Amino acid sequence: MQTTTRAATALSLALSLCLTLATGCGTASRKLMAGTDAKPAKCEPGKQGGTLRLALSFGPLTFNPFVDSTPDTLAVLRKLYGTLLDYDFEKQVVEDSGLATAVSLAGDGKTYRVTLRKCFFSDGSPLVPDDVVFSYEQALKAGSALSDLLKTGVGNERGEARFSIVDAQTVEIQFNDAISADAAKFVFARIPIVSKTNFPTVADDPTKIACSGPFVVKSFSPNKELRLAANPNYWKVDNAGTVLPYLNEVVYDLGVDRKTQSERFVEGKYDVIDYLLPEQAKAVEGQAKVRNAGGSLRVWTLVGNTRIDQTKVDRNRAKHFLNDDFREAVSRLIDRKRLAASVLGGNADPCFGLITPGNTTWYDPNAPRYEPNVETAKAALQAAGYSYRDGKLIDGIKTPVRFKFTVPKEPTAVAIGQSIVQDLTAAGLDIVLDEQPLEKWWKALTSGVFDMILVEIQPELPDPIFLQPFVTGSRPYFAEPVITNAQTDLRGYDWFKKIAKNFDLALRQKTIEERRKLYNDFQRSWNEVTPVLHLVSEHTIAGARSNVLNIRLAKFDPAATWNLEELYLK
């Protein structure tokens, strides 16, 4: 009897181990939940099991998908929350389904009827129209970049989208004005879907979130480690009938700067990397899959604070970046070609506007650009009432022009900052480089407490509709979209309304050609008045170890991990 019991115990342990380590026993432990209308995955069939390791430099700062945050945070949230339509980062197209099985446009050009997929959240609750309406309402109320996607118009006249339930499987999303169907699809590929009953209850514990994406949060230690586990009720299967995601777990080391990430990838400590530095890319040739896709959506910018809240910024310093001649002069003092060639090793492009050269569909090569020329810059400063005393730049009230230049304490950012300081001090400006840990840099940016700050702007997807947050003012260092206090921004409201007009009109056009013409007009006007100087756009270099299969390295971020649910280990 004792022998039998021991044998049974041994068998039980073996079966338990088999279920935990699915790859070792060759049996998938996750099955499609009954009643799910599965979406066929387009990847090659893989196998379930294994753990993928990678790292993030700054995030996640939140698990609330409706508020603004860092690119690293967004990269994680994409793995937790599904959207009505999926986006293929490699092919750069919005797919015709996701959590929705169909989306149709009514004759009014602004109302979309959405048929929902029969599927379930990670906690087993079914996806219902209430969840979609709740999610879109949360996005609209958040006052974030997502809110901007659901509004049309300019400034105080901006109208909000409306959402309604048609039946048990259908919702309607009605924009305030007719907008391009292509632009609307991008919106549906971005707004995350959460559970109405679960989301308000999870508070600060991300492990309790009912997820609609391929993964759930297993554990989270801020600034140390994030561990994701496969969503047991995910709704995609491959053509062999295996449920995605293939990976059992994904482990992120947190607070690891890009240089260290790249070095550890070369050492084999990380399996995939979205931001691989050029020197490390050369070091792993033949050992890993690496793609230098060229231009990206990301652009490093120098932001001058034009707000005059004296509790946050010196009023006199705020005025400098409102002066067109001053901004042009500063722009001409910065040698973008040297930044791209020397600081970033030739893996970047000089950039002069919101839309980067890498965004080839929408980039306007004829937008205003200020090539480096110290003498022209000095002449522009003198024409604007500035002068020189003992080699130092003096403003119209005989005060030296001084700025504290805040940069994130990260190797690439610091190197860019040092190069800019070198350029500006050579022309007599008094610039102090202020290197801040990422958390403090982020706080300065989001609270508006800075003189000048270095920011890497990254629209979430290539369609210009994702530039709305930077145009309409949801970021604190731009003019407010709704001017309730004329002193909030020295430019006031009229300039903003005039510049944003073409941007808003472009949303309403039916063809890419019609939209492109208006966006080009907008880019030319925006480049001349924005307090933001666009500098360089880094190339996308991403990689994966040779044992990671189904990798599809894309041009835009997150280049290596956008299809994380499809990846599996050899």
Order of alpha helices (4+ residues) and beta strands (2+ residues): alpha-alpha-beta-beta-alpha-beta-beta-beta-beta-alpha-alpha-beta-beta-beta-beta-alpha-beta-beta-beta-beta-alpha-beta-alpha-beta-beta-alpha-alpha-beta-alpha-beta-beta-beta-alpha-beta-alpha-beta-alpha-alpha-alpha-beta-beta-beta
